[in-house]
Amino acid sequence: MDERILKWLFDIKMAIDEIDSYFENEQKDFFKYRKNLMLKRAVERDLEIIGEAINRIITRDKDFETKITNARAIIGLRNQVIHAYDNISDENIWSILINHLPKLKSEIDNLIAEQ
């Protein structure tokens, strides 16, 4: 695997681990998340990093589009967070954290382990 791709995979892993750390000492609670602007911005920034890294990976190697579920949707989310920041839905971000991030974490861990 290209060293740059491996670096970007580690960037994704670190961003996911950061998001997980924000909820380390407490239950994930949507209403607390919604009220905490600093937490929301931190999560959004990590999602930007994840989307940008995936964009760089699949630009370099198209095969990763099938290895990372919803790669294009993740890139689309990154673009929305950056360019349409005023249309970010707390509910959508929360759904991604609860329903999609654990699967992405598992996929990234498996891709890294293949090395």
DANORQUI-V988622 format. One record per residue. RES is the residue in one small letter. PSI is psi in degrees with one decimal (999 if undefined). Layout:
res: <RES,RES>
psi: <PSI,PSI>
//
This chain:
res: <m,d,e,r,i,l,k,w,l,f,d,i,k,m,a,i,d,e,i,d,s,y,f,e,n,e,q,k,d,f,f,k,y,r,k,n,l,m,l,k,r,a,v,e,r,d,l,e,i,i,g,e,a,i,n,r,i,i,t,r,d,k,d,f,e,t,k,i,t,n,a,r,a,i,i,g,l,r,n,q,v,i,h,a,y,d,n,i,s,d,e,n,i,w,s,i,l,i,n,h,l,p,k,l,k,s,e,i,d,n,l,i,a,e,q>
psi: <140.9,135.7,-34.3,-40.5,-43.0,-40.7,-43.9,-34.9,-40.9,-35.1,-42.2,-46.3,-44.6,-39.8,-41.0,-43.6,-37.5,-46.6,-45.3,-37.3,-25.7,-21.6,16.8,-42.8,13.3,163.2,148.1,117.8,114.9,-40.5,-34.7,-42.1,-48.1,-31.7,-14.6,93.3,-40.7,-41.8,-44.2,-44.5,-36.5,-44.5,-46.0,-40.7,-43.3,-36.1,-34.5,-46.0,-45.1,-48.0,-41.4,-42.0,-42.0,-40.0,-45.1,-39.8,-50.4,-20.5,-36.3,-36.6,102.8,-23.0,-25.2,-16.2,-31.1,-18.8,-22.1,109.2,134.8,32.7,-45.5,-37.1,-36.0,-41.3,-40.5,-39.5,-43.2,-45.3,-38.7,-45.6,-40.3,-47.1,-25.1,43.1,-27.4,-3.2,18.5,129.3,123.3,-36.2,-41.1,-44.7,-44.2,-42.1,-40.0,-44.0,-42.5,-41.6,-29.4,-33.2,-39.9,-39.1,-42.7,-42.1,-45.2,-44.1,-43.1,-43.7,-41.0,-40.9,-40.2,-41.1,-26.9,-15.1,999>
//
